[in-house]
Amino acid sequence: MLCDYGCGNEALYQFKNGKWCCCKCSSQCPNVKEKNSKKRKEQIDMNKEHYENSLKKYHDAVKNGEREVWNKGKTKDNCEGVKKYAETLSNRYKNKEIIPVWEGKHLPEEMKKKISLNGGGYRKGSGRGKHGWYKGIYCDSTYELAYLIYCLDHNIDIKRCNETFEYEYEGKKHKYTPDFIVENTIVEIKGQYVDLVDVKAESVDKPYKILYKEDLQEVFEYVAKTYNKKYNKSENNFYELYDKLVG
């Protein structure tokens, strides 16, 4: 007698419903397992497609001004949801549940020597963004530039931070120089969260806050509207506002 579940194997067990199977549990039958696997894959693909479509609709609605970004104006200081999300993300990085894209990559020896000779810390032009000078103040990215312009236009006291703080990471000591000092508060501008942010933040023993991309939406909108510049998630031309562009 063959298995009633279509695998072609010899039937060894009979169930209460009268069917015979090659395994003690029908879900272990090779044919049933294959069918269930296909169903799970189809369900995963459907969920993924639904998620991507929903995400696209959300982004299109934000882009067209039909709705606002869910966390606009919210930070870890004023929103418990954002704070919990940041803590969860930090723990996932620390527990290696999320692997940073840069992990395992190494700098060329020549670059390591230059960094070593420089003593670590902040180095002009070391960031990935377009950098330059505006009103005599250096910016390492267009995010920093937009924030600087916003502060200056609103008579908010801002200057480049020259203080350096020492922190330890993976058994080695490093130097960290934040971006700005704004009305006696040290401000760091970040495009997105990475686990090293928390390590650096712990080294600062003065009033300190971090502004992420989502925290700067009002800033971006102001600069774009005031200076007639285009801004969206994929690109901006704020760099044209530099007095002197150096990168």
N, C-alpha and C positions, 0 to 999 in steps of 0.2 A: 504494500500500500504506500502511495506517495503522499507527500505533504499537501494538504488542501489549500495552502497559501501560495502555491505556484512556483516554489523554488526548484522542484524536481527531485528533492532529497527524500530519503525514506522517512515515512511517518513513524514517530516513536511514542508520541503522547496524544491522548484524546482529552479534549476540553469538555466542559459542561454543556456547551452548545452543540456538541456532537462532532465538531471538526477535529481532524487529526493534524498534528504539526511535528516538524522535525526537532523542535526545541520546547523546553518547558514553558516558555513564554512566547507568544506569537510575535512580539516585537523584536525577538532575537532571530527570527527567520530571515535568512539573507534577502529574500525577495521583499519582505515587509520592510526591512531596514533600508533597502535601496529606495523604495517608494516614499518612506517617511523622510529620508534625506533630501529627496527631490522636492517634497512639499515644503520642508524647512527653508531650502534655498530659494524657492519661489516666494515664500513669505518674506524672507530677508530682502530679496530684490524689490518686492512691492513696497516694503517699508522704506527702503532706501530711496526709491523713486518718489514716494509720497513726501519724504523729508526734503529732498532736493527741490521738488516743486513748491513746497510750502516756503522754503528758504528763499527761493527765487522771487516768489510773490511778495514776501516780506521786504526783500532788498529793493524790488521795483517800487513798492509803495513808499518806502523811505526816500528813494531817489526822486520820486515824483511829488514828494511833499504831502502825500496822503496820510502818512503817519510818522511818528517820531521814533527814534531809536529807543528801545526799551529802557536802556540805562543812561539816557541823556542826563547830564548834570549830577549823576550819582557816583559816589566814591565810597571807599571803604570806611570813611569817616561819617558819612551821613546816610548810608544804606546798609542795612544788615544783610540783605541778599547778596550784594556785591562783595561784602566782607567775607561771607561764608564761601562764596564761589572762589575768591582769591585764596582762602585758606585751604579749600579742597584741592585746588590746582597745585598749590605749593606742596601739599602732602603727597600728591600723585607723582610730582617730579622727584621728591626726596625718596619715595619708595620705588622709584624706577618703573612706575606704571606707565609713565609717559617718557619717551626717550627724546631728548632735544635733538634737533636736526644736525647740530654742530658736534655732537658727542662722537668721539673717535677720530675727529679731524685734528690735524696738527699744523701749527704754523711752521713755515720754513725756518731753518736754523738762522739764516741771515736776519729774518724779522725778529726772532727771539732775542738775538744779540742787541738789535736796535732798541727794543723795549727795555732790556736789562740795563743798557747804558743810560737810558732816559730816566730810569728809576721808577718806572711804572706810573700809575695815576693817570690824570687827564692829559691827552695829547691832541692838539689841534689837528683836525682832519682825520682823526682815527675812526670816526663813525662812518656808517655806510651812506648817510644822506648827503645831499648837496650842502656844502658849508661855505660860509663867507662872513662878511662884516656888514653890520647895520647900525648906523648912528654910533660908530666907534665900539660896538659890542660884538664879540665873535659868537657865531651860532654854528653848531655842528650838524644841524638838520633843518629842514623846512618846518618841522613841528616846533622846534625851539624858536625859529624866526617868527612864526605866526604868534606864538605866546609872547615873545618880546615886543612885537608891534602892538599887540593888544594892551599890554601893560603900559607901554609908553604913551599910547593914545588915550588911555584912561587915567593918566597921571599916577600910576602905581609905581612905587619905587622899586626898581629892579637893576641888578648888576650881576656880572659874571661871578661865580663863586670861585675863590682862590684857595679855599681851605681844603686840606687833604686829610683823609681819615684812613687808618690802617685796619684791614680786616684779614681774617685767615680763611682760606678755602682749600679743601682737599690737602691739608697739611702744609700749605705754603702761604706766606704772607704777601699781601698785595696792597696797593694804594688806590684809594677811591676819591675822586674829586667830583662832587655833584655839579649840576648845571648852573643854577642861579641862586641868588639870595634875593628874596622878594619880601620887602617890609619885615626884615629880621627873621624870616623863615626860609630855610633851605628848601629849594624846589628841584626835583628831578623830573625830567620829561622822558617818558618811555612810550614807544609805539605799542608794546604789548608786554605781558607779564612773563618773566623767566625766573627760575628758582634762585638765581644769584641776586635778584633784587632784595630779597629778605635778608640775605647775608650782609650785603652792603648797608642796608638800612639800619641794621643792628649796630654798626660801627659809628653811626652818627649820634652824638650826645647833645644835640641842639634841636630846637623846633624844626620839624622836617616833614615834608609830604611829597608824595609821588603823584604825578598827573599822567594818566594813560590816554591813549587815543580817544577813547569814549568820553573822557573828561574834558577834552578840548574841542568838542563839536561846536560849542558856542563861539569859541575863539576862531575856529576855521570859518564859520559862517560870517562872522564880523569882518574878518580880513578879506574874504572873497567879495562881500557886498561893498565894503568901503573902498577897496582898491580895484574893483572890477576884474577880479581874477576867478578862474574856474577852479572848483574843488569838488572832488568825489573820492570814493574809496580807493580807486586804482591809480589816480594821478592828480597832481596839482601843479600849478605854475607859480607858486609863491616865491620860488627861488629868484624870479625876475625882480623881486623887490629888494634884493641885496644891493647895498651900495657898491660892494666889491665881491663878486663870486669867485671862490677859489677852489671849487670842486663840484 
